Amino acid sequence: MPDIYHLPCPHCHKVNRVPRSKLGQPGHCGACKQPLMAGDVAELGDASLGGFVGKSDLPVLVDFWAPWCGPCKAMAPAFQSAARHWAGRVAFAKLNTEDAQQTAARFGIRSIPTLILFKGGHEVTRLSGALAEAQLNQWLSQQLTNS
């Protein structure tokens, strides 16, 4: 485990250096002063996804969704709650496939919601379909244990 973790801010996407001993503790972004590990979900787009997942030393779970998608809307509260549960261990982000069509096409998103787990900037696994919070936490725990 590294002594210093690089964590993109979920609000401004600037990379922060966080000591391992401070992971999961309250802290603020050095640039925008917003909470850094409060379980906030980053909103990403075509220009920001690569940098966000590529610069994070934590695994990043991205929800590919669309505003017209009923299952996406139904899963949103569970995704937000899971983000708070995993704060300091996994970064959570959402990408609106309607606004970021290039990125959705690049990742071959054919159904939504689709969750993609990234580690070190690379896709580790993906899952399509809405999940309840308990299912989401269980799936994520299994993926992190297996990878």
N, CA, C and O of each residue as an XYZ file, in Angstrom:
588
protein
N       0.843     -1.184      0.000
C       0.000      0.000      0.000
C       0.887      1.246      0.000
O       1.865      1.327      0.743
N       0.534      2.196     -0.831
C       1.333      3.429     -0.823
C       1.090      4.233      0.451
O       0.042      4.119      1.086
N       2.073      5.041      0.807
C       1.922      5.921      1.973
C       1.083      7.143      1.643
O       0.411      7.692      2.515
N       1.119      7.574      0.375
C       0.348      8.722     -0.086
C      -0.576      8.258     -1.207
O      -0.137      7.603     -2.152
N      -1.859      8.599     -1.095
C      -2.845      8.275     -2.114
C      -3.197      9.536     -2.895
O      -3.282     10.627     -2.331
N      -3.397      9.376     -4.184
C      -3.851     10.469     -5.034
C      -5.348     10.286     -5.252
O      -5.792      9.274     -5.795
N      -6.115     11.282     -4.820
C      -7.572     11.203     -4.908
C      -8.117     12.424     -5.626
O      -7.924     13.549     -5.165
N      -8.801     12.219     -6.757
C      -9.461     13.348     -7.408
C     -10.647     13.816     -6.564
O     -11.374     12.999     -5.999
N     -10.834     15.112     -6.483
C     -11.957     15.682     -5.753
C     -13.248     15.397     -6.520
O     -13.289     15.588     -7.735
N     -14.308     14.941     -5.835
C     -15.574     14.682     -6.536
C     -16.264     15.962     -7.016
O     -17.206     15.895     -7.806
N     -15.808     17.113     -6.553
C     -16.452     18.380     -6.912
C     -15.718     19.103     -8.045
O     -16.338     19.507     -9.028
N     -14.390     19.267     -7.908
C     -13.637     20.031     -8.917
C     -12.687     19.148     -9.734
O     -12.107     19.616    -10.714
N     -12.524     17.893     -9.350
C     -11.707     16.884    -10.022
C     -10.207     17.116     -9.893
O      -9.430     16.409    -10.535
N      -9.774     18.081     -9.086
C      -8.348     18.280     -8.843
C      -7.824     17.126     -7.995
O      -8.526     16.630     -7.114
N      -6.602     16.703     -8.259
C      -6.012     15.575     -7.540
C      -5.415     16.065     -6.224
O      -4.661     17.038     -6.190
N      -5.769     15.371     -5.143
C      -5.269     15.671     -3.805
C      -4.382     14.527     -3.340
O      -4.635     13.364     -3.655
N      -3.342     14.865     -2.591
C      -2.451     13.867     -1.988
C      -2.913     13.656     -0.551
O      -2.948     14.592      0.248
N      -3.266     12.413     -0.237
C      -3.809     12.096      1.081
C      -2.980     10.980      1.702
O      -2.804      9.929      1.087
N      -2.463     11.194      2.921
C      -1.724     10.126      3.594
C      -2.639      8.925      3.871
O      -3.824      9.089      4.162
N      -2.079      7.739      3.778
C      -2.857      6.522      4.019
C      -3.577      6.573      5.360
O      -4.703      6.090      5.475
N      -2.943      7.151      6.372
C      -3.536      7.213      7.710
C      -4.783      8.102      7.758
O      -5.557      8.026      8.712
N      -4.982      8.939      6.740
C      -6.120      9.864      6.718
C      -7.268      9.388      5.817
O      -8.306     10.044      5.733
N      -7.079      8.246      5.145
C      -8.141      7.735      4.280
C      -9.398      7.467      5.094
O      -9.335      6.861      6.163
N     -10.523      7.914      4.593
C     -11.792      7.700      5.277
C     -12.091      8.718      6.351
O     -13.184      8.705      6.918
N     -11.150      9.604      6.651
C     -11.388     10.642      7.650
C     -11.849     11.912      6.949
O     -11.564     12.111      5.768
N     -12.561     12.771      7.674
C     -12.981     14.030      7.050
C     -11.769     14.828      6.590
O     -10.760     14.914      7.289
N     -11.887     15.396      5.430
C     -10.839     16.225      4.871
C     -11.434     17.053      3.757
O     -12.551     16.795      3.310
N     -10.694     18.042      3.311
C     -11.200     18.933      2.279
C     -10.214     19.028      1.130
O      -9.006     18.879      1.312
N     -10.749     19.278     -0.049
C      -9.943     19.458     -1.243
C      -9.072     20.696     -1.079
O      -9.547     21.736     -0.623
N      -7.807     20.589     -1.446
C      -6.906     21.719     -1.366
C      -7.256     22.832     -2.335
O      -6.875     23.982     -2.116
N      -7.982     22.509     -3.416
C      -8.320     23.521     -4.419
C      -9.660     24.195     -4.145
O      -9.731     25.421     -4.060
N     -10.721     23.404     -4.007
C     -12.066     23.996     -3.885
C     -12.599     24.015     -2.459
O     -13.638     24.619     -2.197
N     -11.896     23.359     -1.531
C     -12.245     23.323     -0.099
C     -13.518     22.531      0.201
O     -14.015     22.580      1.326
N     -14.049     21.811     -0.769
C     -15.219     20.965     -0.552
C     -14.774     19.668      0.136
O     -13.595     19.317      0.086
N     -15.714     18.951      0.781
C     -15.347     17.676      1.417
C     -14.756     16.701      0.398
O     -15.265     16.562     -0.714
N     -13.693     16.041      0.790
C     -12.980     15.152     -0.126
C     -13.435     13.701     -0.011
O     -13.551     13.018     -1.028
N     -13.692     13.218      1.193
C     -14.051     11.810      1.372
C     -15.338     11.675      2.178
O     -15.412     10.897      3.128
N     -16.341     12.439      1.785
C     -17.616     12.395      2.493
C     -18.614     11.475      1.797
O     -19.780     11.415      2.186
N     -18.165     10.764      0.779
C     -19.063      9.880      0.053
C     -19.841     10.591     -1.025
O     -20.911     10.133     -1.425
N     -19.312     11.721     -1.509
C     -19.967     12.437     -2.600
C     -19.699     11.719     -3.914
O     -18.644     11.110     -4.093
N     -20.653     11.793     -4.827
C     -20.542     11.164     -6.135
C     -20.120     12.226     -7.145
O     -20.775     13.259     -7.277
N     -19.025     11.969     -7.854
C     -18.530     12.905     -8.864
C     -19.389     12.796    -10.126
O     -19.788     11.700    -10.520
N     -19.665     13.929    -10.746
C     -20.351     13.977    -12.038
C     -19.276     14.118    -13.110
O     -18.555     15.115    -13.140
N     -19.167     13.122    -13.993
C     -18.127     13.113    -15.011
C     -18.719     13.257    -16.396
O     -19.916     13.053    -16.602
N     -17.867     13.612    -17.341
C     -18.264     13.750    -18.735
C     -17.166     13.239    -19.645
O     -16.205     12.615    -19.198
N     -17.328     13.518    -20.950
C     -16.348     13.064    -21.936
C     -14.940     13.518    -21.580
O     -13.993     12.739    -21.693
N     -14.791     14.767    -21.153
C     -13.463     15.331    -20.900
C     -12.875     14.922    -19.551
O     -11.659     14.987    -19.368
N     -13.707     14.507    -18.612
C     -13.197     14.292    -17.256
C     -13.078     12.835    -16.813
O     -12.379     12.558    -15.838
N     -13.725     11.908    -17.484
C     -13.707     10.513    -17.022
C     -12.296      9.941    -16.990
O     -11.885      9.377    -15.975
N     -11.555     10.074    -18.073
C     -10.222      9.476    -18.144
C      -9.293      9.978    -17.068
O      -8.583      9.191    -16.442
N      -9.286     11.272    -16.844
C      -8.429     11.839    -15.808
C      -8.842     11.423    -14.420
O      -7.995     11.161    -13.566
N     -10.148     11.359    -14.187
C     -10.634     11.008    -12.854
C     -10.275      9.569    -12.507
O      -9.721      9.311    -11.439
N     -10.585      8.627    -13.399
C     -10.303      7.218    -13.087
C      -8.812      6.913    -13.200
O      -8.311      6.019    -12.519
N      -8.107      7.642    -14.049
C      -6.682      7.386    -14.248
C      -5.787      7.933    -13.160
O      -4.676      7.441    -12.964
N      -6.255      8.948    -12.448
C      -5.422      9.583    -11.427
C      -5.765      9.148    -10.010
O      -5.080      9.535     -9.063
N      -6.810      8.353     -9.851
C      -7.216      7.915     -8.520
C      -6.461      6.660     -8.110
O      -6.411      5.682     -8.856
N      -5.877      6.696     -6.922
C      -5.239      5.495     -6.382
C      -6.269      4.559     -5.757
O      -5.967      3.399     -5.478
N      -7.473      5.055     -5.539
C      -8.560      4.199     -5.062
C      -9.292      3.617     -6.266
O      -9.273      4.214     -7.342
N      -9.931      2.474     -6.108
C     -10.803      1.997     -7.174
C     -11.915      3.027     -7.400
O     -12.322      3.727     -6.473
N     -12.399      3.111     -8.639
C     -13.462      4.048     -8.984
C     -14.618      3.260     -9.593
O     -14.435      2.512    -10.554
N     -15.811      3.436     -9.022
C     -17.017      2.808     -9.560
C     -17.819      3.882    -10.289
O     -18.227      4.879     -9.694
N     -18.040      3.666    -11.587
C     -18.751      4.641    -12.414
C     -20.094      4.061    -12.828
O     -20.177      2.944    -13.339
N     -21.145      4.841    -12.596
C     -22.504      4.511    -13.003
C     -22.790      5.227    -14.317
O     -22.885      6.454    -14.350
N     -22.927      4.462    -15.407
C     -23.317      5.009    -16.700
C     -24.846      4.988    -16.734
O     -25.455      3.922    -16.648
N     -25.466      6.162    -16.859
C     -26.907      6.308    -16.698
C     -27.451      7.327    -17.702
O     -26.685      7.945    -18.441
N     -28.764      7.495    -17.723
C     -29.411      8.529    -18.536
C     -30.626      9.055    -17.772
O     -31.252      8.314    -17.015
N     -30.959     10.333    -17.969
C     -32.056     10.934    -17.211
C     -33.436     10.331    -17.515
O     -34.334     10.413    -16.677
N     -33.617      9.738    -18.677
C     -34.901      9.160    -19.051
C     -35.074      7.716    -18.572
O     -36.141      7.126    -18.742
N     -34.028      7.152    -17.975
C     -34.003      5.732    -17.594
C     -34.613      5.522    -16.207
O     -34.053      5.965    -15.204
N     -35.761      4.845    -16.155
C     -36.430      4.564    -14.882
C     -35.575      3.770    -13.905
O     -35.451      4.171    -12.748
N     -34.974      2.647    -14.333
C     -34.122      1.888    -13.421
C     -32.916      2.707    -12.913
O     -32.471      2.526    -11.780
N     -32.401      3.599    -13.759
C     -31.286      4.471    -13.333
C     -31.737      5.379    -12.193
O     -31.031      5.541    -11.198
N     -32.916      5.966    -12.350
C     -33.460      6.843    -11.310
C     -33.740      6.067    -10.033
O     -33.511      6.563     -8.930
N     -34.238      4.842    -10.191
C     -34.546      4.015     -9.020
C     -33.280      3.625     -8.264
O     -33.301      3.517     -7.038
N     -32.184      3.416     -8.978
C     -30.938      2.991     -8.337
C     -30.145      4.165     -7.757
O     -29.264      3.948     -6.925
N     -30.430      5.381     -8.167
C     -29.630      6.542     -7.751
C     -29.491      6.681     -6.234
O     -28.376      6.905     -5.762
N     -30.564      6.559     -5.445
C     -30.386      6.670     -3.985
C     -29.497      5.561     -3.399
O     -28.724      5.813     -2.475
N     -29.602      4.355     -3.924
C     -28.763      3.249     -3.452
C     -27.301      3.509     -3.798
O     -26.410      3.216     -3.001
N     -27.054      4.060     -4.988
C     -25.689      4.372     -5.410
C     -25.093      5.445     -4.505
O     -23.938      5.343     -4.092
N     -25.886      6.477     -4.198
C     -25.411      7.550     -3.315
C     -25.130      7.023     -1.911
O     -24.128      7.392     -1.298
N     -26.000      6.169     -1.405
C     -25.804      5.600     -0.077
C     -24.570      4.699     -0.040
O     -23.811      4.719      0.929
N     -24.376      3.917     -1.089
C     -23.188      3.062     -1.164
C     -21.923      3.915     -1.218
O     -20.895      3.535     -0.657
N     -21.990      5.059     -1.887
C     -20.826      5.956     -1.942
C     -20.432      6.414     -0.542
O     -19.244      6.493     -0.227
N     -21.410      6.713      0.291
C     -21.106      7.111      1.673
C     -20.531      5.925      2.456
O     -19.595      6.088      3.239
N     -21.096      4.731      2.240
C     -20.629      3.529      2.929
C     -19.164      3.217      2.589
O     -18.405      2.805      3.466
N     -18.763      3.409      1.333
C     -17.425      3.065      0.866
C     -16.463      4.255      0.875
O     -15.353      4.142      0.356
N     -16.862      5.391      1.452
C     -16.027      6.592      1.462
C     -14.628      6.287      2.006
O     -14.478      5.649      3.048
N     -13.623      6.748      1.289
C     -12.240      6.516      1.686
C     -11.673      5.194      1.207
O     -10.479      4.935      1.359
N     -12.533      4.345      0.620
C     -12.078      3.046      0.106
C     -12.326      2.906     -1.391
O     -11.570      2.234     -2.092
N     -13.395      3.546     -1.879
C     -13.760      3.515     -3.295
C     -14.316      4.894     -3.649
O     -15.100      5.468     -2.895
N     -13.902      5.416     -4.799
C     -14.481      6.665     -5.307
C     -15.670      6.314     -6.195
O     -15.618      5.348     -6.956
N     -16.733      7.091     -6.098
C     -17.940      6.861     -6.883
C     -18.159      8.018     -7.843
O     -17.926      9.177     -7.500
N     -18.610      7.693     -9.054
C     -18.867      8.721    -10.062
C     -20.029      8.281    -10.940
O     -20.346      7.096    -11.041
N     -20.660      9.275    -11.575
C     -21.751      9.026    -12.513
C     -21.401      9.688    -13.831
O     -20.782     10.751    -13.860
N     -21.804      9.045    -14.928
C     -21.613      9.614    -16.243
C     -22.935      9.535    -16.997
O     -23.447      8.445    -17.253
N     -23.483     10.690    -17.350
C     -24.734     10.777    -18.100
C     -24.432     10.429    -19.556
O     -23.744     11.184    -20.242
N     -24.938      9.297    -20.029
C     -24.637      8.825    -21.379
C     -25.248      9.712    -22.457
O     -24.791      9.686    -23.600
N     -26.254     10.484    -22.125
C     -26.841     11.422    -23.087
C     -25.898     12.598    -23.322
O     -25.775     13.080    -24.448
N     -25.240     13.056    -22.281
C     -24.315     14.190    -22.378
C     -22.919     13.760    -22.812
O     -22.181     14.563    -23.382
N     -22.551     12.531    -22.557
C     -21.203     12.032    -22.857
C     -21.299     10.835    -23.801
O     -20.878      9.727    -23.470
N     -21.856     11.080    -24.969
C     -22.098      9.990    -25.912
C     -20.808      9.373    -26.451
O     -20.769      8.175    -26.734
N     -19.749     10.179    -26.597
C     -18.472      9.636    -27.082
C     -17.913      8.617    -26.097
O     -17.449      7.547    -26.493
N     -17.960      8.954    -24.825
C     -17.421      8.054    -23.804
C     -18.282      6.800    -23.690
O     -17.756      5.695    -23.562
N     -19.594      6.966    -23.736
C     -20.491      5.803    -23.686
C     -20.214      4.863    -24.852
O     -20.201      3.645    -24.676
N     -19.993      5.415    -26.034
C     -19.690      4.592    -27.207
C     -18.321      3.923    -27.059
O     -18.159      2.754    -27.409
N     -17.339      4.661    -26.541
C     -15.983      4.110    -26.368
C     -15.994      2.904    -25.438
O     -15.239      1.953    -25.638
N     -16.858      2.944    -24.410
C     -16.935      1.825    -23.466
C     -18.001      0.798    -23.861
O     -18.252     -0.152    -23.119
N     -18.621      0.984    -25.014
C     -19.588      0.009    -25.509
C     -20.803     -0.134    -24.617
O     -21.300     -1.244    -24.423
N     -21.291      0.968    -24.070
C     -22.465      0.927    -23.199
C     -23.697      0.679    -24.065
O     -24.063      1.509    -24.897
N     -24.323     -0.464    -23.860
C     -25.491     -0.865    -24.649
C     -26.767     -0.871    -23.827
O     -27.865     -0.775    -24.375
N     -26.624     -0.984    -22.506
C     -27.794     -0.946    -21.630
C     -27.415     -0.141    -20.392
O     -26.257     -0.092    -19.978
N     -28.423      0.478    -19.830
C     -28.182      1.288    -18.638
C     -29.217      0.943    -17.590
O     -30.331      0.544    -17.929
N     -28.871      1.086    -16.338
C     -27.560      1.496    -15.859
C     -26.513      0.395    -16.057
O     -26.814     -0.796    -15.989
N     -25.286      0.829    -16.302
C     -24.138     -0.067    -16.331
C     -23.115      0.472    -15.347
O     -22.762      1.651    -15.384
N     -22.651     -0.387    -14.481
C     -21.606     -0.036    -13.519
C     -20.280     -0.589    -14.022
O     -20.188     -1.760    -14.388
N     -19.248      0.262    -14.040
C     -17.899     -0.195    -14.399
C     -16.974      0.146    -13.246
O     -16.927      1.285    -12.783
N     -16.239     -0.856    -12.792
C     -15.251     -0.673    -11.739
C     -13.876     -0.540    -12.382
O     -13.445     -1.405    -13.144
N     -13.189      0.568    -12.061
C     -11.848      0.842    -12.569
C     -10.842      0.744    -11.435
O     -11.116      1.135    -10.300
N      -9.669      0.212    -11.766
C      -8.523      0.211    -10.847
C      -7.313      0.604    -11.665
O      -7.053      0.032    -12.723
N      -6.572      1.585    -11.168
C      -5.395      2.036    -11.896
C      -5.721      2.570    -13.272
O      -4.883      2.510    -14.171
N      -6.917      3.089    -13.454
C      -7.329      3.649    -14.734
C      -7.851      2.639    -15.732
O      -8.229      3.006    -16.845
N      -7.878      1.364    -15.350
C      -8.309      0.313    -16.266
C      -9.582     -0.353    -15.769
O      -9.784     -0.519    -14.566
N     -10.435     -0.730    -16.708
C     -11.663     -1.435    -16.351
C     -11.321     -2.801    -15.776
O     -10.544     -3.562    -16.351
N     -11.928     -3.093    -14.615
C     -11.731     -4.388    -13.965
C     -12.918     -5.295    -14.248
O     -12.753     -6.470    -14.574
N     -14.113     -4.738    -14.121
C     -15.324     -5.513    -14.344
C     -16.484     -4.560    -14.572
O     -16.378     -3.359    -14.323
N     -17.591     -5.112    -15.047
C     -18.791     -4.315    -15.251
C     -20.029     -5.153    -14.979
O     -19.993     -6.384    -14.994
N     -21.119     -4.451    -14.731
C     -22.401     -5.096    -14.454
C     -23.502     -4.177    -14.970
O     -23.496     -2.976    -14.699
N     -24.432     -4.738    -15.703
C     -25.563     -3.957    -16.202
C     -26.820     -4.316    -15.428
O     -27.030     -5.470    -15.053
N     -27.653     -3.307    -15.197
C     -28.908     -3.496    -14.483
C     -28.889     -2.813    -13.138
O     -27.838     -2.649    -12.518
N     -30.063     -2.419    -12.697
C     -30.198     -1.717    -11.417
C     -30.034     -2.689    -10.253
O     -30.435     -3.850    -10.332
N     -29.439     -2.191     -9.174
C     -29.233     -2.983     -7.969
C     -29.765     -2.232     -6.756
O     -29.729     -1.002     -6.708
N     -30.251     -2.975     -5.793
C     -30.576     -2.396     -4.492
C     -29.252     -2.153     -3.761
O     -28.215     -2.692     -4.147
N     -29.297     -1.340     -2.706
C     -28.062     -0.992     -2.001
C     -27.329     -2.225     -1.471
O     -26.111     -2.323     -1.614
N     -28.042     -3.151     -0.872
C     -27.384     -4.347     -0.329
C     -26.711     -5.150     -1.441
O     -25.597     -5.644     -1.268
N     -27.393     -5.278     -2.590
C     -26.807     -5.996     -3.721
C     -25.572     -5.275     -4.253
O     -24.568     -5.904     -4.584
N     -25.658     -3.962     -4.330
C     -24.533     -3.161     -4.811
C     -23.325     -3.321     -3.892
O     -22.208     -3.531     -4.364
N     -23.544     -3.224     -2.590
C     -22.452     -3.386     -1.630
C     -21.855     -4.783     -1.694
O     -20.636     -4.939     -1.621
N     -22.697     -5.795     -1.827
C     -22.210     -7.173     -1.909
C     -21.397     -7.385     -3.190
O     -20.317     -7.975     -3.149
N     -21.912     -6.906     -4.322
C     -21.210     -7.052     -5.595
C     -19.857     -6.348     -5.538
O     -18.845     -6.910     -5.957
N     -19.839     -5.126     -5.024
C     -18.595     -4.370     -4.953
C     -17.590     -5.053     -4.025
O     -16.403     -5.122     -4.343
N     -18.052     -5.554     -2.890
C     -17.178     -6.264     -1.965
C     -16.555     -7.481     -2.639
O     -15.363     -7.740     -2.476
N     -17.352     -8.223     -3.388
C     -16.842     -9.405     -4.093
C     -15.797     -9.010     -5.141
O     -14.769     -9.674     -5.274
N     -16.056     -7.940     -5.876
C     -15.141     -7.519     -6.920
C     -13.808     -7.065     -6.330
O     -12.748     -7.356     -6.883
N     -13.865     -6.359     -5.218
C     -12.631     -5.867     -4.610
C     -11.829     -7.000     -3.980
O     -10.601     -6.939     -3.924
N     -12.518     -8.024     -3.509
C     -11.840     -9.187     -2.935
C     -11.174    -10.025     -4.023
O     -10.088    -10.570     -3.824
N     -11.847    -10.121     -5.190
C     -11.357    -10.965     -6.275
C     -10.276    -10.316     -7.124
O      -9.545    -11.012     -7.829
N     -10.162     -8.995     -7.067
C      -9.195     -8.335     -7.985
C      -7.954     -7.875     -7.255
O      -7.050     -7.308     -7.870
